[in-house]
Amino acid sequence: MTARESLSAHVREMRTLEGILGVLGWDQQVLMPPGGAAVRGAQMALASQILHERTTDPRLGEWIAALDGTDDGALRGGLRNLKRRHERAVRIPSELVGETAMAQAQGFEDWVKAKEAADFSLFAPSLQRLVDLATQTAKAIDPDRAVYDVLLDDYDPGTTTASLKSMFARLRDGTVELLDAIGGEVGEPLGGKWDVERQKLFHDKVARGIGYSMEQGRLDEAEHPFTVGIGHGDVRITTHYYEDDLLTGLSGTVHECGHGMYEQGIPSDLLGTGAAEAASMGLHESQSRFWENTIGRSEAFCGWIAGMLGELYPEQAPSARALYLGSNHVKPGLIRVYADEVTYNLHIIVRFELERALFAGELSVADLPAAWNDRYRELLGIEPGNDAEGVLQDVHWSGAAFGYFPSYTLGNLYAASLGKAMQRDLPNMWDEVGKGEFGSVLGWLRTNVHERAHIEDAPQLVARVCGEHDPVEDLLDYLWSRYGGLAGVSRG
Amino acid sequence: MTARESLSAHVREMRTLEGILGVLGWDQQVLMPPGGAAVRGAQMALASQILHERTTDPRLGEWIAALDGTDDGALRGGLRNLKRRHERAVRIPSELVGETAMAQAQGFEDWVKAKEAADFSLFAPSLQRLVDLATQTAKAIDPDRAVYDVLLDDYDPGTTTASLKSMFARLRDGTVELLDAIGGEVGEPLGGKWDVERQKLFHDKVARGIGYSMEQGRLDEAEHPFTVGIGHGDVRITTHYYEDDLLTGLSGTVHECGHGMYEQGIPSDLLGTGAAEAASMGLHESQSRFWENTIGRSEAFCGWIAGMLGELYPEQAPSARALYLGSNHVKPGLIRVYADEVTYNLHIIVRFELERALFAGELSVADLPAAWNDRYRELLGIEPGNDAEGVLQDVHWSGAAFGYFPSYTLGNLYAASLGKAMQRDLPNMWDEVGKGEFGSVLGWLRTNVHERAHIEDAPQLVARVCGEHDPVEDLLDYLWSRYGGLAGVSRG
């Protein structure tokens, strides 16, 4: 076998193992009986260990080196991804991997207890340990770069702390200005009670309608909605239905459809190159956010679903306007996962600022709660009554997922720039969306994003598609247009 | 690590891989979207290959040898199982494994075509190839034993062709005599239409009622009902609901519960010994058949479910007598999977006789259809109109599962002997079953069968539990008692 053939077989095997982990994880979250937990843990640990062996296999490094300088652009991108992944895995000592796994287990346990007691001090020692281990891990990967830059690579390769710092500062100030201009609140909750069996039919129709393939996926219910790529031809999404909240459940489904359609659109002919994957967490999030927000909260979309809801709930059919007001209700709150589209980024920016300061040694773990509360007061004008609704609200840090939060706002930034380029290319898109025709929108994303997979890193991909652009301005323009419009104000 | 510790870790890892294969297979049959088929094939092939590597690992042979003569009885049994499995896997050349896998794929394809066309000649070349490969495989495993004996080991270690031949001949003659005495038909189909949603509630209640744990399992729908042990604490069953046939669906669920409760009852402290598994396919089948037939078609059980059905279907509640007559409708037919409890064994005995003759060189593949039709005419008094309802009806041979069919009737034989011993030990069991109390029945099986796992081979286990016994007489006694009773005749 040539190096190319050997690499391809090896990388396909790695993907097969990831798919096995996907099935195990999906089953665990969707329908595994309670008694299966311990065995499932062992199954996932074993599959992960075998995947780790494949990732650190010295032959992988040799094949990558042998193929260096290939003319094949897709393979070149794939080799860059594989090299990054191989080197990270090789450089982290296995003791550090083991210690981190144990600290994560302890961290999760302590976080649950601390959140229940609304007492950050119960989680602080674990968090300190996780920060120390993440620092050691980053230094093992690359002792010459700043720790937080290395951590970011795990989620959004090609993105740097410096670029985030500058973009997020401008976005923060622009968002605060917008919030101020609209007087803090626009839109109006929809209310009502919505039979869940009919919601299931509704979500299924919407998902199929926008282009998510049920032949190559499934829509199921889970406590926390997620998408999992089990492999080419099997990409599953989950959602959650709320009897007293029609629109939150719907947003979740449309969001996961965005993730799912991205994965469903990655071309199978890239399998085995190392490029057959999403370009980054942030770009993944741009796909889910674009569908959830740009499309799913638009007037055109609300018009489309109003027709469907009229048939499903004839006795309580909401108007397109009521759906639009309900989908775009903005009001500062304490909890990120319930946040609207405008304030959401402020929640992320607080976390980014604190994480960055933590890893730069400018902030201690003990000072986190006070710093958190200060920032919420300054940016959102509200302050947590306790740590449970403040610094302890998210699970991420208990799993050592430092550098993950920025992906959410990166997704919104990418979505805004891609959305602007799309509207330039597809002048009739909103008419089509209003009629429930999503072929050209999805087609544009297929061509410009999905089919490019991870040939380029996300910043390069977006720059190529959008040309000269300023993502912060693109996002602020978008937000001003929708929410300024609702409040009857325009950008100064 | 000691040899014991190393062996234990290795064997647990093998079990973990089997569990992963269990999840992949369950998902494939229960809910995988159509697009996932190719990737799932690759996932299962990879997991099987890794399991094969673990099974053939030379260190496994060394640990087994090092622990030879241990004082620990359970481990001794486990080592016997592991040695058998390791040696079989080591002795079969990998080319033969590959050729067999290809021949199975071709065999399945040809079998589907042949069955559709009702033309055995389309399947004959594939079947000949599969027989040749199975013969080569058996000779590779043990050149000194008869091929069919070696094939039987795969499903029912400890069972020999000679013992089956003699038992099955007596059972065949005794069954024909019983059929003759009851005039060929007893009982009466139940009929009616049964709302499927309520059937689901009914099956769930029955499954829980008899002792299948939903905390450690699930009941789902599948085209062909099956049970899968995903691991300790997660053993799932599936069933099929028929709107126009209440009792066939129920029998399926009770049957799978029998398999499921066996797996759920294997003690976790045997994990890592090689003994934490069912003792054989035949003993597995004894558990499903015992619950399906001995319990599930009894007058007491029919009385219990009559009460439940009265609540679920108040407008069409069947009487206990109607359920009993419907559950025990005996009438010779051509298709094994639809056969009643009396004629079922004749279907198996025909297959056993033909398989045995095939591998002894006494029958050629080309002569199978004629031999099949002759035996059906002789034993059941009916003859297939074509090969699709004759020799082509079952999928097993297309997958090279030669030696598998006898397990079904072995299961009935074991169930009869175990049932007799149980009734001796539990004089009040039928009163309890009538009241829906299954604790002592399940408890007896737990102690005598499930908790013994695969410490002994099935024939030894049953002999120890039942003492001096004649399984053929036990089964004929049981069948005469129930079906002679229904027909008003007793054994001469």
Contacts between the chains, C-beta under 8 A, distances in Angstrom:
chain1	res1	chain2	res2	distance
A	12	B	42	7.6
A	13	B	46	6.3
A	16	B	39	7.6
A	16	B	42	5.1
A	16	B	43	5.5
A	16	B	46	4.9
A	17	B	46	7.1
A	19	B	39	5.9
A	19	B	42	8.0
A	19	B	43	5.6
A	20	B	20	6.4
A	20	B	24	7.0
A	20	B	43	5.1
A	20	B	46	7.5
A	20	B	47	6.6
A	23	B	23	6.1
A	23	B	24	6.1
A	23	B	27	5.8
A	23	B	43	7.2
A	24	B	20	7.0
A	24	B	23	6.0
A	27	B	23	5.8
A	27	B	27	6.6
A	31	B	218	6.6
A	32	B	234	6.6
A	33	B	214	6.6
A	33	B	215	6.0
A	33	B	216	5.9
A	33	B	217	5.6
A	33	B	218	5.6
A	33	B	233	7.7
A	33	B	234	5.8
A	33	B	236	7.8
A	34	B	215	5.5
A	34	B	216	7.9
A	35	B	213	7.2
A	35	B	215	5.1
A	35	B	216	3.5
A	35	B	217	7.5
A	35	B	233	3.4
A	35	B	234	5.8
A	36	B	216	7.4
A	36	B	230	6.3
A	36	B	231	6.7
A	36	B	233	5.3
A	36	B	234	3.1
A	37	B	233	7.3
A	38	B	232	7.5
A	38	B	233	6.2
A	39	B	16	7.5
A	39	B	19	5.9
A	39	B	230	6.7
A	39	B	231	3.1
A	39	B	232	5.8
A	39	B	233	5.7
A	39	B	234	5.7
A	40	B	231	7.5
A	40	B	234	7.3
A	42	B	12	7.6
A	42	B	16	5.1
A	42	B	19	8.0
A	42	B	231	7.5
A	43	B	16	5.4
A	43	B	19	5.6
A	43	B	20	5.1
A	43	B	23	7.2
A	43	B	231	7.1
A	46	B	13	6.3
A	46	B	16	4.9
A	46	B	17	7.1
A	46	B	20	7.5
A	47	B	20	6.6
A	50	B	50	6.6
A	213	B	35	7.2
A	214	B	33	6.6
A	215	B	33	6.0
A	215	B	34	5.5
A	215	B	35	5.1
A	216	B	33	5.9
A	216	B	34	7.9
A	216	B	35	3.5
A	216	B	36	7.4
A	217	B	33	5.6
A	217	B	35	7.5
A	218	B	31	6.6
A	218	B	33	5.6
A	230	B	36	6.3
A	230	B	39	6.7
A	231	B	36	6.8
A	231	B	39	3.1
A	231	B	40	7.5
A	231	B	42	7.5
A	231	B	43	7.1
A	232	B	38	7.5
A	232	B	39	5.8
A	233	B	33	7.7
A	233	B	35	3.4
A	233	B	36	5.3
A	233	B	37	7.4
A	233	B	38	6.3
A	233	B	39	5.7
A	234	B	32	6.7
A	234	B	33	5.8
A	234	B	35	5.8
A	234	B	36	3.1
A	234	B	39	5.8
A	234	B	40	7.3
A	236	B	33	7.8
